């Protein structure tokens, strides 16, 4: 059975205002967890996050790491210091992931073509860096998932198959694949075959509509997606991602109502 969380890409305004209200609404709407972005502002307020999330009866199953990316903090960079910075940042984030029993989502930290135009060279560096992170993650019992992000946003490993090949090259059991429906809509010919290809290795899911809006208001076939997750026996979290066309409250409530209607 899939569990649903809601992604808050920018949690700073929520933490500054009334986090109990927002997190309480998510629990009321039927979410079991919340996914947060590891921005500097969030890292400085982890005690508040922990009190609020747990007080509202939610879990925190996953953290995004893309906020750390810059040309000076990048896994594919030709600059050894930039690569070391990215490795150190991810290893440092393992403490946070362990504290919350969460996974780390790695995507943008791989870099852009402007960081390294040669994909072969970039992937050698990404493998080397993530092997170091994987070694540290294994010791901490933390899983890291690699997000296949479309070619318009990230320079490397845009498809699920490419991510699976990357993970095989790294060779660490701490590294696992995930899927994101909006990126699959761009990179894949099927919304379901990549899920079947991952099978029991699938560790995380992002559910995002074709237009970035409320689930069910675009053209993606979420019935097929959720059915396929059931087919492989997926029991992890699927995080709802809405980044436009709706307020947070509308996005969370309407998307959950839509997902619940698929199960009827």
MILUM-129946 format. One line per field, with one value per atom (N, C-alpha, C): residue in three letters; atom name; x, y, z. Coordinates in pm, whole numbers. Atoms other than C-alpha are relative to their C-alpha. Example, Ala and Ser with C-alpha at 12.3 -4.5 7.8 and 13.67 -1.06 7.14 Angstrom:
resn <- ALA;ALA;ALA;SER;SER;SER;
name <- N;CA;C;N;CA;C;
x <- 89;1230;90;-82;1367;-77;
y <- -119;-450;120;-119;-106;109;
z <- 0;780;0;-6;714;73;
***
This chain:
resn <- UNK;UNK;UNK;UNK;UNK;UNK;UNK;UNK;UNK;UNK;UNK;UNK;UNK;UNK;UNK;UNK;UNK;UNK;UNK;UNK;UNK;UNK;UNK;UNK;UNK;UNK;UNK;UNK;UNK;UNK;UNK;UNK;UNK;UNK;UNK;UNK;UNK;UNK;UNK;UNK;UNK;UNK;UNK;UNK;UNK;UNK;UNK;UNK;UNK;UNK;UNK;UNK;UNK;UNK;UNK;UNK;UNK;UNK;UNK;UNK;UNK;UNK;UNK;UNK;UNK;UNK;UNK;UNK;UNK;UNK;UNK;UNK;UNK;UNK;UNK;UNK;UNK;UNK;UNK;UNK;UNK;UNK;UNK;UNK;UNK;UNK;UNK;UNK;UNK;UNK;UNK;UNK;UNK;UNK;UNK;UNK;UNK;UNK;UNK;UNK;UNK;UNK;UNK;UNK;UNK;UNK;UNK;UNK;UNK;UNK;UNK;UNK;UNK;UNK;UNK;UNK;UNK;UNK;UNK;UNK;UNK;UNK;UNK;UNK;UNK;UNK;UNK;UNK;UNK;UNK;UNK;UNK;UNK;UNK;UNK;UNK;UNK;UNK;UNK;UNK;UNK;UNK;UNK;UNK;UNK;UNK;UNK;UNK;UNK;UNK;UNK;UNK;UNK;UNK;UNK;UNK;UNK;UNK;UNK;UNK;UNK;UNK;UNK;UNK;UNK;UNK;UNK;UNK;UNK;UNK;UNK;UNK;UNK;UNK;UNK;UNK;UNK;UNK;UNK;UNK;UNK;UNK;UNK;UNK;UNK;UNK;UNK;UNK;UNK;UNK;UNK;UNK;UNK;UNK;UNK;UNK;UNK;UNK;UNK;UNK;UNK;UNK;UNK;UNK;UNK;UNK;UNK;UNK;UNK;UNK;UNK;UNK;UNK;UNK;UNK;UNK;UNK;UNK;UNK;UNK;UNK;UNK;UNK;UNK;UNK;UNK;UNK;UNK;UNK;UNK;UNK;UNK;UNK;UNK;UNK;UNK;UNK;UNK;UNK;UNK;UNK;UNK;UNK;UNK;UNK;UNK;UNK;UNK;UNK;UNK;UNK;UNK;UNK;UNK;UNK;UNK;UNK;UNK;UNK;UNK;UNK;UNK;UNK;UNK;UNK;UNK;UNK;UNK;UNK;UNK;UNK;UNK;UNK;UNK;UNK;UNK;UNK;UNK;UNK;UNK;UNK;UNK;UNK;UNK;UNK;UNK;UNK;UNK;UNK;UNK;UNK;UNK;UNK;UNK;UNK;UNK;UNK;UNK;UNK;UNK;UNK;UNK;UNK;UNK;UNK;UNK;UNK;UNK;UNK;UNK;UNK;UNK;UNK;UNK;UNK;UNK;UNK;UNK;UNK;UNK;UNK;UNK;UNK;UNK;UNK;UNK;UNK;UNK;UNK;UNK;UNK;UNK;UNK;UNK;UNK;UNK;UNK;UNK;UNK;UNK;UNK;UNK;UNK;UNK;UNK;UNK;UNK;UNK;UNK;UNK;UNK;UNK;UNK;UNK;UNK;UNK;UNK;UNK;UNK;UNK;UNK;UNK;UNK;UNK;UNK;UNK;UNK;UNK;UNK;UNK;UNK;UNK;UNK;UNK;UNK;UNK;UNK;UNK;UNK;UNK;UNK;UNK;UNK;UNK;UNK;UNK;UNK;UNK;UNK;UNK;UNK;UNK;UNK;UNK;UNK;UNK;UNK;UNK;UNK;UNK;UNK;UNK;UNK;UNK;UNK;UNK;UNK;UNK;UNK;UNK;UNK;UNK;UNK;UNK;UNK;UNK;UNK;UNK;UNK;UNK;UNK;UNK;UNK;UNK;UNK;UNK;UNK;UNK;UNK;UNK;UNK;UNK;UNK;UNK;UNK;UNK;UNK;UNK;UNK;UNK;UNK;UNK;UNK;UNK;UNK;UNK;UNK;UNK;UNK;UNK;UNK;UNK;UNK;UNK;UNK;UNK;UNK;UNK;UNK;UNK;UNK;UNK;UNK;UNK;UNK;UNK;UNK;UNK;UNK;UNK;UNK;UNK;UNK;UNK;UNK;UNK;UNK;UNK;UNK;UNK;UNK;UNK;UNK;UNK;UNK;UNK;UNK;UNK;UNK;UNK;UNK;UNK;UNK;UNK;UNK;UNK;UNK;UNK;UNK;UNK;UNK;UNK;UNK;UNK;UNK;UNK;UNK;UNK;UNK;UNK;UNK;UNK;UNK;UNK;UNK;UNK;UNK;UNK;UNK;UNK;UNK;UNK;UNK;UNK;UNK;UNK;UNK;UNK;UNK;UNK;UNK;UNK;UNK;UNK;UNK;UNK;UNK;UNK;UNK;UNK;UNK;UNK;UNK;UNK;UNK;UNK;UNK;UNK;UNK;UNK;UNK;UNK;UNK;UNK;UNK;UNK;UNK;UNK;UNK;UNK;UNK;UNK;UNK;UNK;UNK;UNK;UNK;UNK;UNK;UNK;UNK;UNK;UNK;UNK;UNK;UNK;UNK;UNK;UNK;UNK;UNK;UNK;UNK;UNK;UNK;UNK;UNK;UNK;UNK;UNK;UNK;UNK;UNK;UNK;UNK;UNK;UNK;UNK;UNK;UNK;UNK;UNK;UNK;UNK;UNK;UNK;UNK;UNK;UNK;UNK;UNK;UNK;UNK;UNK;UNK;UNK;UNK;UNK;UNK;UNK;UNK;UNK;UNK;UNK;UNK;UNK;UNK;UNK;UNK;UNK;UNK;UNK;UNK;UNK;UNK;UNK;UNK;UNK;UNK;UNK;UNK;UNK;UNK;UNK;UNK;UNK;UNK;UNK;UNK;UNK;UNK;UNK;UNK;UNK;UNK;UNK;UNK;UNK;UNK;UNK;UNK;UNK;UNK;UNK;UNK;UNK;UNK;UNK;UNK;UNK;UNK;UNK;UNK;UNK;UNK;UNK;UNK;UNK;UNK;UNK;UNK;UNK;UNK;UNK;UNK;UNK;UNK;UNK;UNK;UNK;UNK;UNK;UNK;UNK;UNK;UNK;UNK;UNK;UNK;UNK;UNK;UNK;UNK;UNK;UNK;UNK;UNK;UNK;UNK;UNK;UNK;UNK;UNK;UNK;UNK;UNK;UNK;UNK;UNK;UNK;UNK;UNK;UNK;UNK;UNK;UNK;UNK;UNK;UNK;UNK;UNK;UNK;UNK;UNK;UNK;UNK;UNK;UNK;UNK;UNK;UNK;UNK;UNK;UNK;UNK;UNK;UNK;UNK;UNK;UNK;UNK;UNK;UNK;UNK;UNK;UNK;UNK;UNK;UNK;UNK;UNK;UNK;UNK;UNK;UNK;UNK;UNK;UNK;UNK;UNK;UNK;UNK;UNK;UNK;UNK;UNK;UNK;UNK;UNK;UNK;UNK;UNK;UNK;UNK;UNK;UNK;UNK;UNK;UNK;UNK;UNK;UNK;
name <- N;CA;C;N;CA;C;N;CA;C;N;CA;C;N;CA;C;N;CA;C;N;CA;C;N;CA;C;N;CA;C;N;CA;C;N;CA;C;N;CA;C;N;CA;C;N;CA;C;N;CA;C;N;CA;C;N;CA;C;N;CA;C;N;CA;C;N;CA;C;N;CA;C;N;CA;C;N;CA;C;N;CA;C;N;CA;C;N;CA;C;N;CA;C;N;CA;C;N;CA;C;N;CA;C;N;CA;C;N;CA;C;N;CA;C;N;CA;C;N;CA;C;N;CA;C;N;CA;C;N;CA;C;N;CA;C;N;CA;C;N;CA;C;N;CA;C;N;CA;C;N;CA;C;N;CA;C;N;CA;C;N;CA;C;N;CA;C;N;CA;C;N;CA;C;N;CA;C;N;CA;C;N;CA;C;N;CA;C;N;CA;C;N;CA;C;N;CA;C;N;CA;C;N;CA;C;N;CA;C;N;CA;C;N;CA;C;N;CA;C;N;CA;C;N;CA;C;N;CA;C;N;CA;C;N;CA;C;N;CA;C;N;CA;C;N;CA;C;N;CA;C;N;CA;C;N;CA;C;N;CA;C;N;CA;C;N;CA;C;N;CA;C;N;CA;C;N;CA;C;N;CA;C;N;CA;C;N;CA;C;N;CA;C;N;CA;C;N;CA;C;N;CA;C;N;CA;C;N;CA;C;N;CA;C;N;CA;C;N;CA;C;N;CA;C;N;CA;C;N;CA;C;N;CA;C;N;CA;C;N;CA;C;N;CA;C;N;CA;C;N;CA;C;N;CA;C;N;CA;C;N;CA;C;N;CA;C;N;CA;C;N;CA;C;N;CA;C;N;CA;C;N;CA;C;N;CA;C;N;CA;C;N;CA;C;N;CA;C;N;CA;C;N;CA;C;N;CA;C;N;CA;C;N;CA;C;N;CA;C;N;CA;C;N;CA;C;N;CA;C;N;CA;C;N;CA;C;N;CA;C;N;CA;C;N;CA;C;N;CA;C;N;CA;C;N;CA;C;N;CA;C;N;CA;C;N;CA;C;N;CA;C;N;CA;C;N;CA;C;N;CA;C;N;CA;C;N;CA;C;N;CA;C;N;CA;C;N;CA;C;N;CA;C;N;CA;C;N;CA;C;N;CA;C;N;CA;C;N;CA;C;N;CA;C;N;CA;C;N;CA;C;N;CA;C;N;CA;C;N;CA;C;N;CA;C;N;CA;C;N;CA;C;N;CA;C;N;CA;C;N;CA;C;N;CA;C;N;CA;C;N;CA;C;N;CA;C;N;CA;C;N;CA;C;N;CA;C;N;CA;C;N;CA;C;N;CA;C;N;CA;C;N;CA;C;N;CA;C;N;CA;C;N;CA;C;N;CA;C;N;CA;C;N;CA;C;N;CA;C;N;CA;C;N;CA;C;N;CA;C;N;CA;C;N;CA;C;N;CA;C;N;CA;C;N;CA;C;N;CA;C;N;CA;C;N;CA;C;N;CA;C;N;CA;C;N;CA;C;N;CA;C;N;CA;C;N;CA;C;N;CA;C;N;CA;C;N;CA;C;N;CA;C;N;CA;C;N;CA;C;N;CA;C;N;CA;C;N;CA;C;N;CA;C;N;CA;C;N;CA;C;N;CA;C;N;CA;C;N;CA;C;N;CA;C;N;CA;C;N;CA;C;N;CA;C;N;CA;C;N;CA;C;N;CA;C;N;CA;C;N;CA;C;N;CA;C;N;CA;C;N;CA;C;N;CA;C;N;CA;C;N;CA;C;N;CA;C;N;CA;C;N;CA;C;N;CA;C;N;CA;C;N;CA;C;N;CA;C;N;CA;C;N;CA;C;N;CA;C;N;CA;C;N;CA;C;N;CA;C;N;CA;C;N;CA;C;N;CA;C;N;CA;C;N;CA;C;N;CA;C;N;CA;C;N;CA;C;N;CA;C;N;CA;C;N;CA;C;N;CA;C;N;CA;C;N;CA;C;N;CA;C;N;CA;C;N;CA;C;N;CA;C;N;CA;C;N;CA;C;N;CA;C;N;CA;C;N;CA;C;N;CA;C;
x <- 84;0;87;-75;135;-46;28;157;24;-10;111;56;-52;314;-22;17;293;130;-127;595;-17;-5;665;138;-128;935;62;-48;961;-76;67;883;23;-34;1028;-121;117;702;-91;85;518;57;-64;771;-4;4;767;-140;138;386;-54;62;193;15;-22;345;-100;97;101;-128;123;-186;17;-20;-39;19;-24;92;-124;125;-232;-100;89;-427;40;-46;-211;-44;44;-287;-151;147;-656;-44;37;-665;30;-28;-524;143;-142;-150;63;-72;79;136;-132;394;13;-31;554;144;-135;856;49;-53;1078;131;-120;1360;106;-104;1689;67;-54;1734;75;-67;1966;-97;99;1658;-62;58;1514;101;-103;1841;17;-14;1854;-119;122;1506;-52;40;1505;-73;72;1393;-147;138;1080;-70;58;1022;-36;25;1053;-118;111;818;-133;124;559;-49;39;560;-50;39;546;-122;117;296;-128;116;64;-25;20;100;48;-55;297;141;-140;625;68;-77;902;86;-68;999;112;-96;1215;37;-52;1430;56;-63;1517;134;-135;1883;41;-37;1874;34;-30;1892;149;-146;2263;75;-72;2346;45;-55;2568;120;-121;2864;114;-103;3075;-37;45;2878;-73;52;2830;76;-62;2897;75;-64;3002;106;-90;3220;143;-142;3575;83;-67;3668;-9;-1;3773;-60;57;3675;-152;146;3322;-58;47;3286;10;-17;3423;-108;105;3178;-133;127;2886;-1;-9;3006;-14;6;3057;-140;136;2713;-94;87;2542;33;-37;2740;-51;53;2645;-150;146;2279;-41;34;2297;-41;39;2276;-148;140;1945;-91;82;1810;-12;3;1905;-90;81;1741;-149;143;1406;-40;32;1430;-41;38;1418;102;-93;1574;43;-46;1774;-26;29;1662;108;-108;1952;-35;27;1892;85;-67;2009;148;-141;2337;91;-82;2452;59;-51;2489;-65;51;2420;108;-99;2588;102;-97;2749;106;-99;2923;100;-87;3063;-70;66;2973;10;-23;3109;-73;82;2847;79;-79;3094;89;-86;3334;-83;88;3048;-41;47;2920;111;-111;3265;12;-12;3277;-120;120;2918;9;-16;2986;100;-103;3304;-52;51;3134;-108;110;2821;43;-55;3027;49;-44;3183;-119;120;2841;-70;63;2703;68;-74;2977;-40;40;2889;-145;143;2515;-23;13;2555;28;-36;2721;-109;104;2431;-137;130;2152;-96;82;2026;-2;13;1893;5;-6;1968;-66;62;1747;47;-38;1853;-125;120;1577;34;-17;1560;-74;57;1505;19;-3;1428;117;-120;1699;-5;10;1566;45;-32;1654;131;-123;1949;76;-79;2235;18;-40;2268;-104;84;2076;-145;135;1741;-110;100;1562;19;-8;1486;106;-100;1701;142;-133;1998;32;-21;1953;31;-27;1940;141;-136;2262;103;-88;2425;13;0;2326;77;-76;2463;150;-141;2794;55;-44;2811;18;-16;2754;-27;31;2621;-147;140;2302;-75;65;2234;-63;52;2158;-112;118;1813;-65;68;1603;-135;133;1289;-58;64;1040;-76;77;874;-85;88;570;17;-13;628;126;-122;983;-14;26;871;-83;84;613;84;-90;904;99;-112;1171;-37;34;986;-110;111;751;-115;102;553;10;2;447;9;6;429;122;-111;718;121;-112;988;-24;33;805;19;-17;794;148;-143;1162;72;-60;1253;-41;49;1037;23;-18;1129;109;-105;1424;-55;56;1191;-12;-6;1240;-82;74;1048;-71;82;788;-41;62;693;-117;119;342;-22;14;326;-74;83;70;79;-68;169;19;-8;105;48;-48;245;-110;112;-102;-57;70;-350;-10;11;-348;-141;128;-623;-41;32;-619;89;-81;-368;-36;33;-337;68;-70;-132;-99;87;-286;45;-40;-250;-66;59;-485;99;-100;-224;121;-118;58;-26;27;-106;-27;23;-220;131;-130;136;79;-66;271;-55;59;27;47;-43;133;138;-135;497;8;1;391;71;-68;525;-68;56;479;65;-64;683;-90;74;581;-1;13;454;-31;13;497;-69;76;244;72;-72;416;-88;78;210;73;-79;400;-61;64;152;-151;143;-213;-91;86;-336;72;-58;-285;43;-47;-114;-118;114;-440;-85;79;-631;74;-79;-347;1;-9;-315;-134;132;-687;-54;57;-791;80;-83;-496;-27;30;-567;-139;135;-938;4;-14;-840;63;-65;-604;-95;95;-870;-109;102;-1118;50;-56;-881;-10;4;-901;-141;140;-1281;-37;
y <- -120;0;125;-125;339;99;-107;614;134;-128;976;109;-119;1278;119;-121;1638;78;-70;1828;150;-144;2176;48;-39;2319;116;-114;2643;2;9;2587;123;-115;2916;83;-80;3118;-74;81;2832;-4;4;2804;136;-135;3182;36;-33;3191;-98;95;2901;-141;133;2562;-104;96;2378;1;-11;2507;-77;64;2390;-150;142;2057;-71;57;1998;-21;17;2055;-119;114;1804;-132;121;1543;-16;3;1633;-45;36;1594;-146;142;1241;-34;28;1277;-60;61;1066;64;-59;1267;129;-123;1582;-10;-2;1619;144;-135;1921;15;-34;2094;51;-35;2121;132;-134;2495;38;-45;2678;42;-44;2827;-119;118;2481;-65;65;2338;72;-78;2619;-16;6;2530;-143;141;2153;-36;30;2151;36;-42;2345;-97;95;2113;-130;128;1804;9;-16;1934;9;-25;2045;-123;116;1744;-112;111;1491;35;-42;1695;-10;10;1685;-143;140;1307;-36;28;1322;-58;40;1161;89;-78;1321;-101;113;1047;37;-34;1246;147;-136;1554;20;-41;1727;65;-55;1829;103;-87;2046;142;-137;2371;23;-13;2299;26;-10;2312;143;-119;2585;-47;42;2577;-36;31;2561;-118;117;2265;-91;73;2015;-130;132;1642;-24;23;1666;102;-109;1975;-47;26;1971;49;-57;2164;-99;99;1915;55;-59;2159;6;-2;2191;-138;137;1813;-36;28;1787;71;-75;2055;-74;73;1855;-129;123;1531;33;-38;1703;43;-45;1862;-120;117;1530;-85;77;1350;71;-75;1629;-15;17;1587;-137;132;1222;7;-19;1340;34;-43;1508;-114;113;1210;-106;101;973;45;-53;1197;-20;8;1187;-134;125;836;21;-42;996;-44;20;942;136;-120;1200;-16;0;1286;82;-68;1372;8;-19;1520;112;-118;1873;5;-2;1824;-70;59;1615;106;-110;1941;17;-38;2095;-23;12;2067;113;-109;2401;-32;42;2235;-97;94;1960;-43;32;1934;-147;139;1578;-92;83;1337;-118;114;1049;42;-52;1255;38;-39;1395;-122;119;1048;-69;56;928;72;-80;1211;-23;24;1157;-134;133;787;4;-7;860;72;-77;1121;-76;68;920;-131;118;613;37;-47;815;26;-29;933;-131;128;581;-77;67;441;57;-64;694;-30;27;634;-142;139;258;-11;5;313;62;-69;538;-63;60;319;93;-97;601;-36;22;549;133;-116;794;-41;30;804;102;-87;944;29;-39;1140;23;-28;1120;129;-131;1487;30;-17;1591;86;-60;1721;153;-145;2078;59;-49;2102;-54;61;1867;-60;39;1772;-149;139;1401;-93;106;1078;46;-57;1213;-106;107;881;-96;99;609;-105;99;364;52;-59;604;3;-1;640;-140;137;264;-45;32;229;71;-74;499;-70;67;320;-132;125;-8;28;-35;164;40;-41;310;-122;127;-33;3;-9;78;-32;30;-71;119;-119;271;86;-79;415;-75;65;342;95;-84;465;52;-52;677;42;-51;805;127;-124;1142;11;10;1150;115;-112;1498;-15;22;1408;-122;114;1069;43;-49;1255;61;-60;1429;-102;85;1159;-142;141;828;-16;32;662;-68;67;501;53;-37;607;-122;120;248;-92;93;53;33;-30;244;-46;48;155;-151;146;-211;-36;28;-197;14;-17;-68;-114;109;-330;26;-9;-395;99;-98;-153;142;-134;147;46;-47;359;125;-124;682;40;-43;844;145;-132;1198;-4;-9;1247;146;-138;1564;1;-7;1659;59;-45;1738;152;-146;2110;56;-46;2124;39;-41;2186;-114;100;1991;-131;129;1619;-18;19;1528;115;-116;1869;10;5;1771;-124;115;1474;-130;122;1219;-104;112;878;-53;40;849;-131;132;551;-109;99;356;2;-11;488;-68;56;398;-150;143;63;-76;66;-20;-3;2;79;-116;114;-171;-132;123;-431;-45;38;-418;-11;9;-415;115;-116;-67;43;-36;27;125;-123;347;121;-125;711;47;-75;890;143;-139;1263;83;-84;1495;133;-124;1786;90;-100;2090;133;-123;2406;118;-113;2621;-24;5;2699;-24;23;2653;46;-28;2767;-131;120;2525;-83;72;2437;-66;57;2387;-117;104;2184;-128;118;1953;-70;61;1898;-63;50;1857;-118;111;1633;-127;119;1399;-54;45;1388;-76;68;1291;-137;129;1016;-97;87;880;-49;41;872;-112;104;649;-137;126;386;-55;42;365;-103;
z <- 0;0;0;10;-103;107;-97;159;-69;68;56;92;-66;158;-92;80;39;3;11;-86;24;-22;50;-47;58;-175;77;-79;24;132;-130;390;87;-85;519;39;-41;504;96;-88;672;141;-131;953;68;-56;997;50;-35;1023;103;-93;1175;-56;57;1084;50;-52;1310;-83;81;1096;-130;130;764;15;-16;887;54;-49;1073;-111;114;754;-86;80;568;63;-70;832;-12;9;822;-139;137;443;-32;21;471;-31;23;419;126;-111;633;23;-13;571;-77;71;439;-49;57;210;-3;-12;270;-76;74;84;99;-97;275;-36;16;237;127;-123;480;108;-99;646;73;-64;709;93;-81;838;134;-124;1096;94;-81;1225;14;-5;1249;128;-125;1613;-13;22;1518;-95;95;1222;69;-67;1438;96;-95;1708;-74;71;1456;-75;80;1227;90;-88;1507;83;-75;1702;-80;88;1401;-47;36;1366;-139;131;1041;13;8;940;-103;97;738;-76;64;492;-95;105;251;4;13;204;-139;126;-123;30;-22;-160;-105;111;-473;38;-42;-276;20;-22;-219;-130;127;-590;-31;64;-734;-81;71;-974;96;-100;-656;89;-77;-516;-97;115;-794;-18;8;-838;-130;130;-1204;-36;33;-1188;-23;20;-1321;118;-117;-1006;116;-107;-739;128;-121;-464;-7;16;-606;24;-23;-608;148;-144;-253;81;-69;-144;-7;17;-286;82;-81;-124;148;-141;211;39;-31;191;15;-9;124;122;-120;394;125;-113;634;14;-3;539;52;-53;645;147;-141;1007;10;-2;931;-41;47;737;108;-106;1019;114;-110;1277;-25;32;1095;-60;67;951;-144;134;608;-104;110;268;-54;69;72;-149;143;-281;-71;72;-514;-148;142;-858;-56;54;-935;35;-41;-746;-101;105;-1043;-91;79;-1231;-135;131;-1570;-106;107;-1909;6;-16;-1831;103;-98;-1538;-62;72;-1764;-130;126;-2134;-40;37;-2164;97;-89;-2025;57;-49;-1998;115;-107;-1792;123;-110;-1584;81;-71;-1501;77;-78;-1396;133;-124;-1144;91;-81;-1030;70;-60;-973;114;-105;-777;124;-113;-561;76;-67;-490;62;-67;-409;140;-131;-127;92;-79;-10;38;-27;-40;111;-108;182;135;-126;451;33;-23;407;49;-45;449;149;-142;786;87;-78;894;-19;25;758;-70;72;534;-148;144;181;-74;89;-99;-131;129;-407;-103;110;-742;-81;74;-911;-147;142;-1291;-35;29;-1380;-149;145;-1737;-47;58;-1969;-5;-2;-1954;133;-134;-1584;56;-50;-1518;-118;115;-1744;-22;8;-1672;62;-58;-1602;10;6;-1714;0;4;-1765;117;-107;-1515;-32;40;-1713;24;-23;-1696;149;-145;-1321;51;-43;-1278;-39;43;-1477;88;-90;-1264;134;-130;-944;-8;18;-1078;-3;7;-1154;138;-135;-801;88;-70;-651;148;-144;-311;23;-29;-162;60;-56;-7;-109;112;-354;-69;58;-496;-102;97;-790;50;-24;-777;-135;121;-1033;34;-12;-1088;-126;116;-1316;-99;94;-1462;-84;76;-1563;-92;88;-1698;-120;109;-1907;-113;98;-2084;-56;38;-2092;-43;22;-2114;-104;90;-2362;74;-82;-2077;142;-141;-1729;91;-84;-1610;-15;19;-1765;86;-90;-1571;144;-134;-1249;6;5;-1351;-9;13;-1446;134;-134;-1098;92;-84;-930;148;-145;-569;40;-31;-595;13;-5;-625;145;-139;-313;27;-23;-369;-128;113;-595;19;6;-690;-96;85;-825;-35;45;-1032;-133;119;-1294;-118;121;-1655;-4;-1;-1596;134;-131;-1242;97;-84;-1102;82;-81;-891;-76;65;-964;-56;67;-1209;-90;82;-1380;-124;120;-1649;-80;85;-1883;41;-39;-1688;54;-40;-1623;137;-134;-1248;43;-28;-1240;-37;43;-1436;92;-87;-1216;134;-132;-885;-8;19;-1021;-16;20;-1129;129;-131;-788;83;-69;-642;-57;67;-896;47;-45;-779;152;-146;-413;68;-58;-349;129;-130;18;58;-45;37;-18;14;9;-144;124;-298;40;-43;-254;-108;92;-417;-17;30;-591;-86;72;-694;15;-11;-780;-74;67;-973;-11;30;-1046;120;-116;-686;126;-131;-329;64;-68;-94;51;-58;80;-109;109;-246;-64;64;-397;82;-87;-99;12;-22;-43;-128;125;-407;-55;49;-495;79;-80;-206;-32;37;-292;-132;129;-646;17;-22;-529;69;-69;-296;-94;96;-584;-92;85;-782;66;-74;-510;15;-15;-518;-107;
***
